[in-house]
Each structure stands twice: as C-alpha cells, then as structure tokens.
Amino acid sequence: MTLATVALLLLAAAAILEVVFAFGKAGRADPVSPWLLVSAAAILFSVIAARSFAIGIFAVTGTFESLVFFSGTVAAVAAAYRFQRRLPFSPFVAFGATVASAVLLAVASSPIAPRNLQVPVPALRSGWLALHVSFSFIGESFFVVGFVASAAFLATKNGPKRESLDRIAYTAVAVGYPIFTAGALVFGPIWAEAAWGSWWSWDPKETWALVTWLVYTLYLHLRLVRKRHDALPSAVAGLGFLCALFTFFGVNFLLAGLHSYG
C-alpha cells in the first residue's frame, strides 16, 4: 500500500503540473509530468510483480490487482502519448488520461477492492489468464485516451481542435482495438475452454466484452468505411468506453457469473 500511495501522489503531481502548464504556458506541454507518469507506472507494475511472485502466477485475479494493473497501463499509455511526436498535443487529453489513472488507483485503495492476497483457484492458474487479462486492459487503456479525446471533441466547437481531437481518438481506438480483440475475444475463449471446457458460455462478462467490441467495431466502421468525422463517431467511442467500464465494474458488482471472483 505504501508503494501504491507513492504512485497516487506521483499521478496527482503530474495532473497538477499539466493543469498549471495548460493554463499558464499557453497550452505548452510540461517536461516533468511524463516522467512522473513513467515512475508511477513502474511502481504499480512492481506491485503486481511482487504479488505475482508471492502467489506464483500473474496476480490479476482480484479486483485490487486488476485496478492496479489497469491504472499502471493507463499511466504508461498517457506517458507514451506525451513522448510521441506524430499526434498533436492536447493538454485536455493528457490531463484526462492522468486523472483516469489516478481515479482507478484511488478505487483500488477503497473498501470495494480487498487487498488480501489469495492463491487463485485452479481454473485461474493458466498462462492464458495472463494474456487474456493483460491484453484486455492494455487495449482498454488506449480506449481511455480515445474516450477523453472524444469527450473533448464533443465539448468544443473549434474546427482545428476538433480535427486534432478526432485524430487522437481514432489513433487511440485503432491501436487499442486489435489488442483488446486479442485479449478479450481470442485469448479469453482459449482460456475458457481450458478452464471450463467451453469456448463461450454467454457469461455476463463475456457478453459485455462482446458488446464493447461491437460498439468499437461500429466506431471504426463509421470512421473508415463511412468516413464520418462529425459528432457521431465520438459519441459511439464514448458509448464503447462506458460499455468497457460496465464490463469491469458493473458485471463484477451487479451480475453473478463465472468471472465474479475477478
């Protein structure tokens, strides 16, 4: 918990710097917050590594570990966005992704995420689990950036800014989509067949993962096939992210199923 607290403080410091520079330096990116994001991600991944070593398997079988890993991947993606030079820089996108990482970590520290370390049930002791969970969360971390950019797109009327935000959102979803597809709809069914003897059982989390995938498929159809650059793709991207959130939080706490232990 001490390491997680340090990571949360680093994320908070990064968010503060991003706000200060966004309003005080004409929207210029600050040089420090990306390194704070990298440091926070490294700390969170070290927490997962330590807990994984303790139980002898990739420790993402509980809500606490899942949130810590998700927060770390969002921080890493946010840092990658800050370091890259091909996409336009948006202070709002950088700040939104940082805040999302901090919120996920704060939820991990709340009572809804028990921190006791338990040896997973036999069905979870599989290498496919590591691929299934890690790829799903990495893909969803890119969806976080896409969601923030889409929300900013819908909130602004400035033409050049909308073009930049649309490009950021599309790139984030385009990168995250195949990663999420591999994790949720390829590695997941392979693991399910090995653990439960069935590739697909219409478990609530499976169903909502499929719904999330279909919504993002619609987004890419609108952008690539229909060539839409108006508010509709951004609204669909926002809906897709809400579906992704429900897949994790809603299913975990509202619907019983084979994934209820996660």
Beta strands, then each sheet from edge to edge (+ up, - down):
end
